[in-house]
Amino acid sequence: MPVSNPPVPPHTLLHYFINNSGVLVIPILLLCPSSITSFAVFHFLLQTLWFTIFAGIPAMVTKVMFWVDFAWPWGLCLISATVYWYTSFDEELGTGRRTVICMAYLLHGARMGAGAIWMIGSGTWKIERDLPRYQFQKIRVEKFGGTWDMKFMQKEIYQQMFANAGVLFVPCLVCALDKTPGFGTLEIVGYAMWAGGWVIENIADTHKLAFVEANKEKPKNKRAPFCNAGLWKYSRHPNYFGEWVAWCGLAVAAAEPVGRMEVGIECKLGLYFILAYICMSLYYCLSEWTGAVPAEYFSVQKREGYDKYMKTTSMIVPWFVKELEEEEEVAKEDSQSKRGRSRGATKRTPKKKTGTQKKKKEATPKKKEATPKKEEATPTKRSSRSKTPSKETPKRTKSVKKSVKKSGKKVEKTLTPRRSSRKPVRKINYM
């Protein structure tokens, strides 16, 4: 059964660290050469204008936040175009590395941006109701003493703008500014990671769309409540895993060009911090902020069996499915005990019956002992009558003896099965 009103997890220490440590990006970029600093300032203004037009103003008009899901991926395409244009003026820079890194950003953003256009155009994203992850943001803010208003919505929108303008452009720019011919080993590993993550993300989305289309053709009473086929069998959010691996790959690919830069050690350490910050902040965003946790808050309430799916399946990283043997056995016993056919009940009932059977066995011999006493009483009375002096006493005694014999025979016949278990009855003599 769906779970009603699941708990709202508060912000973790990682949340506060990511929000506050992002400010360190500004002094780091100021320590870098002018080629990086000047581009960072220009790109920051460009991303601010982009998000204001396509996310900030639409959110103020419609009172929903899904516009940021349109502005953010196309902002990655803007990074690709801006970096390619900015580095094309330097003739010493090669075109191979610049083309590869800019194409990676373009493909990464265009895939999600095209999906956002389709969702808005098809009416899947409706102005009357915001996306579940932003509804969850409202619930979380209000639960912990905040107020969800337009100011808070704009804060959330421009936080994602700052991710594009202050952090995510660094791998693209650093790789494009590298003058070294050819690709290093770490660069190849990084680009392979990006390609693998991008493919995983596409495969996961394909499996999800195939599940949705196949589910529509089934009757309502036979539709599956959620997708657990393909990659979704091993991860509850394999698309988020692919997204995270892709960004980690871009950070790894940029690590080697940073080491080859002719700058001070403080600039190199700052840029390495930004690359590590990308991997850490993207995982938190995809799992806690706008990804898995907000989506699952509503899935547990609406989709039957999703709580068990959460217990058996990994959240982000694909892994083997866990087996809940003990819980399944308990659930089976509970369900079957209601019908009177549980295995647990059959194992427990003999123990209860043995106790009652012992009590019955202890009570039954008492009844057997009571029956012969009555039979003993009848001959004694007759024997006392036989002693009374009268002329007919011999005949009576004979008749009594005969009757006693006859009755004794009858008693022997009737009591033989009972006397077999009790020795005192066998010693009774009525003569």
NORPEZI-V224844 format. One record per backbone hydrogen bond with DSSP energy under -0.5 kcal/mol. NH is the residue of the N-H (numbers start at 1). CO is the residue of the C=O. E is the energy in kcal/mol with one decimal. If there is no record, write none. Layout:
BEGIN
<<NH	CO	E> <NH	CO	E>>
END
This chain:
BEGIN
<<3	300	-2.0> <9	7	-0.7> <16	12	-1.5> <17	13	-2.3> <18	14	-2.6> <19	15	-2.4> <20	16	-2.1> <21	17	-3.0> <22	18	-1.1> <23	20	-1.3> <24	21	-1.4> <25	22	-1.3> <26	23	-1.3> <27	23	-0.6> <28	24	-1.5> <29	25	-2.4> <30	26	-1.6> <31	27	-1.2> <31	28	-0.6> <32	28	-0.6> <32	29	-0.6> <36	33	-1.0> <37	33	-2.3> <38	34	-2.5> <39	35	-0.7> <40	36	-2.3> <41	37	-2.1> <42	38	-2.2> <43	39	-3.1> <44	40	-2.1> <45	41	-1.9> <46	42	-1.9> <47	43	-2.6> <48	44	-2.0> <49	45	-2.0> <50	46	-2.2> <51	47	-2.7> <52	48	-1.9> <53	49	-2.0> <54	50	-2.3> <55	51	-1.8> <56	51	-2.9> <57	52	-2.3> <59	55	-1.9> <60	56	-1.6> <61	57	-1.8> <62	58	-2.7> <63	59	-2.0> <68	65	-1.9> <69	66	-0.9> <70	67	-1.1> <71	67	-2.1> <72	68	-2.5> <74	70	-1.2> <75	71	-1.3> <76	72	-1.1> <76	73	-0.6> <77	73	-1.3> <78	74	-1.6> <79	75	-1.7> <80	76	-2.2> <81	77	-2.4> <82	78	-2.5> <83	79	-2.7> <84	80	-2.1> <85	81	-2.1> <86	82	-2.7> <87	83	-2.5> <88	84	-0.8> <89	86	-0.7> <90	87	-1.0> <91	89	-0.7> <93	90	-0.8> <98	94	-0.5> <99	95	-2.3> <100	96	-2.1> <101	97	-2.3> <102	98	-2.1> <103	99	-2.2> <104	100	-2.0> <105	101	-1.9> <106	102	-2.1> <107	103	-2.8> <108	104	-2.2> <109	105	-2.3> <110	106	-2.7> <111	107	-1.7> <112	108	-1.0> <113	109	-2.7> <114	110	-2.6> <115	111	-1.5> <116	112	-2.0> <117	113	-2.1> <118	114	-2.2> <119	115	-2.3> <120	116	-2.2> <121	117	-2.8> <122	118	-2.5> <123	120	-0.7> <124	119	-1.2> <125	119	-1.8> <126	124	-0.8> <126	129	-0.5> <129	126	-0.8> <134	131	-0.9> <135	131	-1.9> <136	132	-2.5> <137	133	-1.3> <138	134	-1.6> <139	135	-2.1> <140	136	-2.9> <141	137	-2.5> <142	138	-2.4> <143	139	-2.0> <144	140	-1.5> <145	142	-1.1> <146	141	-3.0> <149	147	-1.0> <153	149	-2.1> <154	150	-2.4> <155	151	-1.9> <156	152	-2.2> <157	153	-2.2> <158	154	-2.5> <159	155	-1.3> <160	156	-1.3> <161	157	-1.4> <162	158	-2.1> <163	159	-1.4> <164	160	-1.4> <165	161	-2.8> <166	162	-2.9> <167	162	-0.5> <167	163	-1.3> <168	163	-3.0> <169	164	-0.6> <170	167	-1.6> <173	169	-2.4> <174	170	-2.8> <175	171	-2.1> <176	172	-1.9> <177	173	-1.7> <178	175	-0.9> <188	184	-2.2> <189	185	-2.2> <190	186	-2.3> <191	187	-2.8> <192	188	-2.2> <193	189	-2.3> <194	190	-2.3> <195	191	-2.6> <196	192	-2.6> <197	193	-2.8> <198	194	-2.7> <199	195	-2.3> <200	196	-2.5> <201	197	-2.4> <202	198	-1.9> <203	199	-2.8> <204	200	-2.6> <205	201	-2.0> <206	202	-2.3> <207	203	-2.6> <208	204	-2.0> <209	205	-2.4> <210	206	-2.4> <211	207	-2.0> <212	208	-2.3> <213	209	-2.4> <214	210	-2.4> <215	211	-2.2> <216	212	-1.5> <217	213	-0.9> <218	215	-0.7> <222	219	-1.4> <223	220	-0.8> <228	226	-0.5> <232	229	-1.6> <233	230	-1.4> <234	231	-1.1> <235	231	-1.0> <236	314	-2.8> <237	315	-1.0> <238	235	-0.6> <241	237	-1.5> <242	238	-2.3> <243	239	-2.0> <244	240	-2.4> <245	241	-2.6> <246	242	-2.1> <247	243	-1.8> <248	244	-2.4> <249	245	-2.2> <250	246	-1.8> <251	247	-2.1> <252	248	-2.4> <253	249	-2.5> <254	250	-1.4> <255	251	-0.8> <255	252	-0.8> <256	252	-0.7> <257	253	-0.6> <258	254	-1.7> <259	255	-1.7> <260	256	-1.2> <261	257	-0.6> <261	258	-1.1> <263	261	-1.5> <268	264	-1.9> <269	265	-2.7> <270	266	-1.9> <271	267	-2.4> <272	268	-2.6> <273	269	-2.1> <274	270	-1.8> <275	271	-2.2> <276	272	-2.4> <277	273	-2.5> <278	274	-1.9> <279	275	-1.5> <280	276	-2.2> <281	277	-2.9> <282	278	-2.2> <283	279	-1.5> <284	280	-1.9> <285	281	-2.6> <286	282	-2.4> <287	283	-1.7> <288	284	-2.9> <289	284	-1.8> <290	285	-2.0> <291	285	-0.7> <292	286	-2.2> <293	287	-2.7> <295	291	-1.6> <296	292	-2.8> <297	293	-1.5> <298	294	-0.7> <298	295	-0.6> <299	295	-1.6> <300	296	-2.1> <302	298	-1.9> <303	299	-2.8> <304	302	-0.6> <306	303	-1.5> <309	305	-1.7> <310	306	-2.0> <311	307	-1.2> <312	308	-1.8> <313	309	-1.7> <314	234	-0.5> <319	234	-2.2> <322	312	-2.7> <324	322	-0.6> <325	323	-1.2> <328	324	-2.1> <329	325	-2.3> <330	326	-2.3> <331	327	-2.5> <332	328	-2.5> <333	329	-2.6> <334	330	-2.5> <335	331	-2.4> <336	332	-2.7> <337	333	-2.3> <338	334	-1.1> <339	335	-0.7> <340	336	-0.7> <341	336	-2.6> <342	336	-0.5> <346	342	-1.4> <347	343	-1.5> <348	344	-1.4> <349	345	-2.7> <350	346	-0.7> <351	348	-0.7> <352	348	-1.1> <353	349	-2.2> <354	350	-2.3> <355	351	-1.1> <356	352	-1.4> <357	353	-2.9> <358	354	-2.1> <359	355	-1.6> <360	356	-2.3> <361	357	-2.5> <362	358	-2.3> <363	359	-1.7> <364	360	-2.4> <365	361	-1.0> <367	363	-1.0> <368	364	-1.6> <369	365	-2.2> <370	366	-1.5> <371	367	-1.4> <372	368	-1.0> <373	369	-0.8> <374	370	-1.1> <375	371	-1.4> <376	372	-2.0> <377	373	-1.6> <378	374	-1.2> <379	375	-1.0> <380	376	-1.2> <381	377	-1.5> <382	378	-1.6> <383	379	-2.4> <384	380	-1.8> <385	381	-1.8> <386	382	-1.9> <387	383	-0.8> <387	384	-0.6> <388	385	-1.4> <393	390	-1.0> <394	391	-0.6> <396	392	-2.9> <397	393	-3.8> <398	394	-3.2> <399	395	-3.5> <400	396	-4.0> <401	397	-3.6> <402	398	-3.4> <403	399	-3.7> <404	400	-3.8> <405	401	-3.3> <406	402	-4.0> <407	403	-4.3> <408	404	-4.0> <409	405	-3.1> <410	406	-2.7> <411	407	-3.4> <412	408	-3.0> <413	409	-2.8> <414	410	-3.0> <415	411	-3.0> <416	412	-0.9> <419	415	-3.0> <420	416	-1.1> <421	418	-1.0> <422	418	-0.6> <425	422	-0.5> <426	422	-0.7> <426	423	-0.7> <427	423	-0.8> <427	424	-0.5> <428	425	-1.3>>
END
